[in-house]
Amino acid sequence: MLNDFWNDSFLTGIKKTAAADTDRSVPLDIQRRFVISAFAGTAAWWLENGMPYPPELMAESMIKIIQKN
């Protein structure tokens, strides 16, 4: 279920930035898999370590990381 959510979120984000991004040197399916894996791995780490940060901080941090890159 989370994978579907992240996949949908990624596609929504890509649609918003597609017009401005003319460099398609990395195929979208590779980008999508990379981002989803990063989110899933980070969420797993967060849960396995007793949720050391509040959910809001985790969400904001992950969004900032993706927006920077």
GUKELO-92486 format. One record per residue: residue number from 1; residue in one letter; chain; y, x, z of N, C-alpha, C in turn. Coordinates in nm, 4 decimals. Layout:
BEGIN
<atom i="NUM" aa="a" ch="A" n_Y="Y" n_X="X" n_Z="Z" ca_Y="Y" ca_X="X" ca_Z="Z" c_Y="Y" c_X="X" c_Z="Z"/>
...
END
This chain:
BEGIN
<atom i="1" aa="m" ch="A" n_Y="-0.1189" n_X="0.0825" n_Z="0.0000" ca_Y="0.0000" ca_X="0.0000" ca_Z="0.0000" c_Y="0.1260" c_X="0.0874" c_Z="0.0000"/>
<atom i="2" aa="l" ch="A" n_Y="0.1273" n_X="0.1919" n_Z="0.0830" ca_Y="0.2426" ca_X="0.2826" ca_Z="0.0827" c_Y="0.2576" c_X="0.3519" c_Z="-0.0512"/>
<atom i="3" aa="n" ch="A" n_Y="0.1437" n_X="0.3901" n_Z="-0.1104" ca_Y="0.1486" ca_X="0.4559" ca_Z="-0.2408" c_Y="0.2152" c_X="0.3654" c_Z="-0.3441"/>
<atom i="4" aa="d" ch="A" n_Y="0.1805" n_X="0.2366" n_Z="-0.3429" ca_Y="0.2424" ca_X="0.1411" ca_Z="-0.4352" c_Y="0.3920" c_X="0.1274" c_Z="-0.4084"/>
<atom i="5" aa="f" ch="A" n_Y="0.4290" n_X="0.1222" n_Z="-0.2801" ca_Y="0.5706" ca_X="0.1122" ca_Z="-0.2439" c_Y="0.6478" c_X="0.2334" c_Z="-0.2944"/>
<atom i="6" aa="w" ch="A" n_Y="0.5944" n_X="0.3539" n_Z="-0.2685" ca_Y="0.6632" ca_X="0.4757" ca_Z="-0.3113" c_Y="0.6684" c_X="0.4853" c_Z="-0.4632"/>
<atom i="7" aa="n" ch="A" n_Y="0.5623" n_X="0.4430" n_Z="-0.5293" ca_Y="0.5609" ca_X="0.4441" ca_Z="-0.6751" c_Y="0.6701" c_X="0.3525" c_Z="-0.7293"/>
<atom i="8" aa="d" ch="A" n_Y="0.6793" n_X="0.2319" n_Z="-0.6744" ca_Y="0.7834" ca_X="0.1373" ca_Z="-0.7173" c_Y="0.9227" c_X="0.1913" c_Z="-0.6864"/>
<atom i="9" aa="s" ch="A" n_Y="0.9387" n_X="0.2508" n_Z="-0.5686" ca_Y="1.0684" ca_X="0.3071" ca_Z="-0.5305" c_Y="1.1081" c_X="0.4208" c_Z="-0.6226"/>
<atom i="10" aa="f" ch="A" n_Y="1.0115" n_X="0.5055" n_Z="-0.6559" ca_Y="1.0387" ca_X="0.6166" ca_Z="-0.7459" c_Y="1.0827" c_X="0.5642" c_Z="-0.8816"/>
<atom i="11" aa="l" ch="A" n_Y="1.0109" n_X="0.4679" n_Z="-0.9344" ca_Y="1.0455" ca_X="0.4133" ca_Z="-1.0660" c_Y="1.1835" c_X="0.3478" c_Z="-1.0643"/>
<atom i="12" aa="t" ch="A" n_Y="1.2189" n_X="0.2814" n_Z="-0.9563" ca_Y="1.3517" ca_X="0.2221" ca_Z="-0.9436" c_Y="1.4590" c_X="0.3304" c_Z="-0.9461"/>
<atom i="13" aa="g" ch="A" n_Y="1.4362" n_X="0.4381" n_Z="-0.8711" ca_Y="1.5309" ca_X="0.5491" ca_Z="-0.8690" c_Y="1.5447" c_X="0.6156" c_Z="-1.0038"/>
<atom i="14" aa="i" ch="A" n_Y="1.4336" n_X="0.6321" n_Z="-1.0738" ca_Y="1.4356" ca_X="0.6955" ca_Z="-1.2063" c_Y="1.5155" c_X="0.6102" c_Z="-1.3045"/>
<atom i="15" aa="k" ch="A" n_Y="1.4978" n_X="0.4813" n_Z="-1.2991" ca_Y="1.5722" ca_X="0.3922" ca_Z="-1.3893" c_Y="1.7229" c_X="0.4053" c_Z="-1.3680"/>
<atom i="16" aa="k" ch="A" n_Y="1.7645" n_X="0.4249" n_Z="-1.2421" ca_Y="1.9064" ca_X="0.4380" ca_Z="-1.2117" c_Y="1.9644" c_X="0.5689" c_Z="-1.2637"/>
<atom i="17" aa="t" ch="A" n_Y="1.8844" n_X="0.6752" n_Z="-1.2645" ca_Y="1.9359" ca_X="0.8063" ca_Z="-1.3034" c_Y="1.8975" c_X="0.8466" c_Z="-1.4452"/>
<atom i="18" aa="a" ch="A" n_Y="1.8161" n_X="0.7687" n_Z="-1.5114" ca_Y="1.7665" ca_X="0.8064" ca_Z="-1.6440" c_Y="1.8773" c_X="0.8279" c_Z="-1.7457"/>
<atom i="19" aa="a" ch="A" n_Y="1.9787" n_X="0.7470" n_Z="-1.7409" ca_Y="2.0870" ca_X="0.7589" ca_Z="-1.8381" c_Y="2.1621" c_X="0.8907" c_Z="-1.8229"/>
<atom i="20" aa="a" ch="A" n_Y="2.1771" n_X="0.9372" n_Z="-1.7013" ca_Y="2.2515" ca_X="1.0605" ca_Z="-1.6759" c_Y="2.1664" c_X="1.1859" c_Z="-1.6936"/>
<atom i="21" aa="d" ch="A" n_Y="2.0353" n_X="1.1718" n_Z="-1.6851" ca_Y="1.9450" ca_X="1.2871" ca_Z="-1.6911" c_Y="1.8911" c_X="1.3039" c_Z="-1.8320"/>
<atom i="22" aa="t" ch="A" n_Y="1.9414" n_X="1.4036" n_Z="-1.9012" ca_Y="1.8956" ca_X="1.4280" ca_Z="-2.0377" c_Y="1.7877" c_X="1.5356" c_Z="-2.0434"/>
<atom i="23" aa="d" ch="A" n_Y="1.7619" n_X="1.6047" n_Z="-1.9325" ca_Y="1.6592" ca_X="1.7088" ca_Z="-1.9274" c_Y="1.5260" c_X="1.6466" c_Z="-1.8884"/>
<atom i="24" aa="r" ch="A" n_Y="1.4386" n_X="1.6335" n_Z="-1.9836" ca_Y="1.3054" ca_X="1.5762" ca_Z="-1.9588" c_Y="1.1984" c_X="1.6842" c_Z="-1.9712"/>
<atom i="25" aa="s" ch="A" n_Y="1.2291" n_X="1.8043" n_Z="-1.9220" ca_Y="1.1341" ca_X="1.9142" ca_Z="-1.9332" c_Y="1.0129" c_X="1.8950" c_Z="-1.8425"/>
<atom i="26" aa="v" ch="A" n_Y="1.0265" n_X="1.8124" n_Z="-1.7385" ca_Y="0.9136" ca_X="1.7799" ca_Z="-1.6515" c_Y="0.8816" c_X="1.6322" c_Z="-1.6727"/>
<atom i="27" aa="p" ch="A" n_Y="0.7622" n_X="1.6011" n_Z="-1.7218" ca_Y="0.7269" ca_X="1.4610" ca_Z="-1.7474" c_Y="0.7386" c_X="1.3747" c_Z="-1.6214"/>
<atom i="28" aa="l" ch="A" n_Y="0.7765" n_X="1.2487" n_Z="-1.6416" ca_Y="0.7981" ca_X="1.1576" ca_Z="-1.5299" c_Y="0.6742" c_X="1.1378" c_Z="-1.4443"/>
<atom i="29" aa="d" ch="A" n_Y="0.5546" n_X="1.1367" n_Z="-1.5051" ca_Y="0.4357" ca_X="1.1160" ca_Z="-1.4228" c_Y="0.4123" c_X="1.2335" c_Z="-1.3280"/>
<atom i="30" aa="i" ch="A" n_Y="0.4486" n_X="1.3543" n_Z="-1.3684" ca_Y="0.4380" ca_X="1.4707" ca_Z="-1.2791" c_Y="0.5424" c_X="1.4603" c_Z="-1.1685"/>
<atom i="31" aa="q" ch="A" n_Y="0.6645" n_X="1.4243" n_Z="-1.2044" ca_Y="0.7697" ca_X="1.4074" ca_Z="-1.1039" c_Y="0.7299" c_X="1.3014" c_Z="-1.0009"/>
<atom i="32" aa="r" ch="A" n_Y="0.6794" n_X="1.1895" n_Z="-1.0502" ca_Y="0.6410" ca_X="1.0790" ca_Z="-0.9624" c_Y="0.5317" c_X="1.1224" c_Z="-0.8651"/>
<atom i="33" aa="r" ch="A" n_Y="0.4286" n_X="1.1872" n_Z="-0.9144" ca_Y="0.3173" ca_X="1.2308" ca_Z="-0.8295" c_Y="0.3661" c_X="1.3306" c_Z="-0.7248"/>
<atom i="34" aa="f" ch="A" n_Y="0.4555" n_X="1.4210" n_Z="-0.7645" ca_Y="0.5095" ca_X="1.5207" ca_Z="-0.6720" c_Y="0.5851" c_X="1.4535" c_Z="-0.5575"/>
<atom i="35" aa="v" ch="A" n_Y="0.6731" n_X="1.3610" n_Z="-0.5924" ca_Y="0.7550" ca_X="1.2932" ca_Z="-0.4917" c_Y="0.6680" c_X="1.2085" c_Z="-0.3992"/>
<atom i="36" aa="i" ch="A" n_Y="0.5748" n_X="1.1341" n_Z="-0.4551" ca_Y="0.4877" ca_X="1.0498" ca_Z="-0.3731" c_Y="0.4035" c_X="1.1357" c_Z="-0.2792"/>
<atom i="37" aa="s" ch="A" n_Y="0.3514" n_X="1.2459" n_Z="-0.3276" ca_Y="0.2723" ca_X="1.3355" ca_Z="-0.2428" c_Y="0.3571" c_X="1.3933" c_Z="-0.1298"/>
<atom i="38" aa="a" ch="A" n_Y="0.4804" n_X="1.4282" n_Z="-0.1607" ca_Y="0.5696" ca_X="1.4814" ca_Z="-0.0580" c_Y="0.5967" c_X="1.3769" c_Z="0.0499"/>
<atom i="39" aa="f" ch="A" n_Y="0.6243" n_X="1.2533" n_Z="0.0088" ca_Y="0.6477" ca_X="1.1471" ca_Z="0.1058" c_Y="0.5229" c_X="1.1206" c_Z="0.1893"/>
<atom i="40" aa="a" ch="A" n_Y="0.4079" n_X="1.1104" n_Z="0.1241" ca_Y="0.2833" ca_X="1.0811" ca_Z="0.1958" c_Y="0.2492" c_X="1.1926" c_Z="0.2935"/>
<atom i="41" aa="g" ch="A" n_Y="0.2638" n_X="1.3170" n_Z="0.2509" ca_Y="0.2339" ca_X="1.4298" ca_Z="0.3380" c_Y="0.3278" c_X="1.4367" c_Z="0.4569"/>
<atom i="42" aa="t" ch="A" n_Y="0.4544" n_X="1.4100" n_Z="0.4334" ca_Y="0.5528" ca_X="1.4130" ca_Z="0.5411" c_Y="0.5276" c_X="1.2981" c_Z="0.6390"/>
<atom i="43" aa="a" ch="A" n_Y="0.4962" n_X="1.1808" n_Z="0.5883" ca_Y="0.4663" ca_X="1.0662" ca_Z="0.6753" c_Y="0.3414" c_X="1.0937" c_Z="0.7589"/>
<atom i="44" aa="a" ch="A" n_Y="0.2389" n_X="1.1525" n_Z="0.6972" ca_Y="0.1168" ca_X="1.1860" ca_Z="0.7710" c_Y="0.1470" c_X="1.2871" c_Z="0.8814"/>
<atom i="45" aa="w" ch="A" n_Y="0.2234" n_X="1.3901" n_Z="0.8493" ca_Y="0.2618" ca_X="1.4905" ca_Z="0.9495" c_Y="0.3353" c_X="1.4247" c_Z="1.0654"/>
<atom i="46" aa="w" ch="A" n_Y="0.4292" n_X="1.3374" n_Z="1.0324" ca_Y="0.5103" ca_X="1.2691" ca_Z="1.1328" c_Y="0.4220" c_X="1.1866" c_Z="1.2271"/>
<atom i="47" aa="l" ch="A" n_Y="0.3288" n_X="1.1115" n_Z="1.1708" ca_Y="0.2392" ca_X="1.0294" ca_Z="1.2527" c_Y="0.1442" c_X="1.1147" c_Z="1.3362"/>
<atom i="48" aa="e" ch="A" n_Y="0.0863" n_X="1.2180" n_Z="1.2744" ca_Y="-0.0098" ca_X="1.3048" ca_Z="1.3435" c_Y="0.0541" c_X="1.3807" c_Z="1.4588"/>
<atom i="49" aa="n" ch="A" n_Y="0.1845" n_X="1.4007" n_Z="1.4542" ca_Y="0.2551" ca_X="1.4749" ca_Z="1.5582" c_Y="0.3296" c_X="1.3847" c_Z="1.6555"/>
<atom i="50" aa="g" ch="A" n_Y="0.2863" n_X="1.2613" n_Z="1.6641" ca_Y="0.3427" ca_X="1.1698" ca_Z="1.7628" c_Y="0.4826" c_X="1.1201" c_Z="1.7319"/>
<atom i="51" aa="m" ch="A" n_Y="0.5171" n_X="1.1158" n_Z="1.6050" ca_Y="0.6475" ca_X="1.0658" ca_Z="1.5608" c_Y="0.7615" c_X="1.1331" c_Z="1.6366"/>
<atom i="52" aa="p" ch="A" n_Y="0.7767" n_X="1.2656" n_Z="1.6189" ca_Y="0.8767" ca_X="1.3399" ca_Z="1.6955" c_Y="1.0219" c_X="1.3050" c_Z="1.6624"/>
<atom i="53" aa="y" ch="A" n_Y="1.0440" n_X="1.2336" n_Z="1.5556" ca_Y="1.1786" ca_X="1.1913" ca_Z="1.5169" c_Y="1.1779" c_X="1.0403" c_Z="1.4976"/>
<atom i="54" aa="p" ch="A" n_Y="1.2910" n_X="0.9751" n_Z="1.5213" ca_Y="1.2985" ca_X="0.8302" ca_Z="1.4995" c_Y="1.2768" c_X="0.7961" c_Z="1.3510"/>
<atom i="55" aa="p" ch="A" n_Y="1.2216" n_X="0.6779" n_Z="1.3243" ca_Y="1.1963" ca_X="0.6378" ca_Z="1.1852" c_Y="1.3216" c_X="0.6444" c_Z="1.0975"/>
<atom i="56" aa="e" ch="A" n_Y="1.4356" n_X="0.6063" n_Z="1.1534" ca_Y="1.5603" ca_X="0.6061" ca_Z="1.0761" c_Y="1.5974" c_X="0.7475" c_Z="1.0316"/>
<atom i="57" aa="l" ch="A" n_Y="1.5796" n_X="0.8447" n_Z="1.1223" ca_Y="1.6098" ca_X="0.9835" ca_Z="1.0882" c_Y="1.5143" c_X="1.0350" c_Z="0.9817"/>
<atom i="58" aa="m" ch="A" n_Y="1.3879" n_X="0.9981" n_Z="0.9932" ca_Y="1.2895" ca_X="1.0410" ca_Z="0.8925" c_Y="1.3271" c_X="0.9862" c_Z="0.7551"/>
<atom i="59" aa="a" ch="A" n_Y="1.3587" n_X="0.8579" n_Z="0.7502" ca_Y="1.3936" ca_X="0.7958" ca_Z="0.6225" c_Y="1.5190" c_X="0.8594" c_Z="0.5636"/>
<atom i="60" aa="e" ch="A" n_Y="1.6214" n_X="0.8752" n_Z="0.6450" ca_Y="1.7461" ca_X="0.9357" ca_Z="0.5978" c_Y="1.7239" c_X="1.0789" c_Z="0.5508"/>
<atom i="61" aa="s" ch="A" n_Y="1.6449" n_X="1.1545" n_Z="0.6241" ca_Y="1.6182" ca_X="1.2946" ca_Z="0.5885" c_Y="1.5439" c_X="1.3050" c_Z="0.4563"/>
<atom i="62" aa="m" ch="A" n_Y="1.4427" n_X="1.2215" n_Z="0.4395" ca_Y="1.3644" ca_X="1.2268" ca_Z="0.3162" c_Y="1.4490" c_X="1.1856" c_Z="0.1953"/>
<atom i="63" aa="i" ch="A" n_Y="1.5331" n_X="1.0870" n_Z="0.2139" ca_Y="1.6224" ca_X="1.0446" ca_Z="0.1054" c_Y="1.7193" c_X="1.1564" c_Z="0.0689"/>
<atom i="64" aa="k" ch="A" n_Y="1.7761" n_X="1.2221" n_Z="0.1701" ca_Y="1.8696" ca_X="1.3331" ca_Z="0.1437" c_Y="1.8028" c_X="1.4457" c_Z="0.0679"/>
<atom i="65" aa="i" ch="A" n_Y="1.6795" n_X="1.4791" n_Z="0.1051" ca_Y="1.6074" ca_X="1.5865" ca_Z="0.0366" c_Y="1.5877" c_X="1.5520" c_Z="-0.1106"/>
<atom i="66" aa="i" ch="A" n_Y="1.5449" n_X="1.4300" n_Z="-0.1378" ca_Y="1.5202" ca_X="1.3890" ca_Z="-0.2759" c_Y="1.6510" c_X="1.3840" c_Z="-0.3547"/>
<atom i="67" aa="q" ch="A" n_Y="1.7579" n_X="1.3342" n_Z="-0.2948" ca_Y="1.8849" ca_X="1.3242" ca_Z="-0.3658" c_Y="1.9432" c_X="1.4605" c_Z="-0.3980"/>
<atom i="68" aa="k" ch="A" n_Y="1.9210" n_X="1.5600" n_Z="-0.3134" ca_Y="1.9717" ca_X="1.6942" ca_Z="-0.3393" c_Y="1.9036" c_X="1.7583" c_Z="-0.4599"/>
<atom i="69" aa="n" ch="A" n_Y="1.7771" n_X="1.7255" n_Z="-0.4774" ca_Y="1.7007" ca_X="1.7883" ca_Z="-0.5842" c_Y="1.6845" c_X="1.6940" c_Z="-0.6988"/>
END
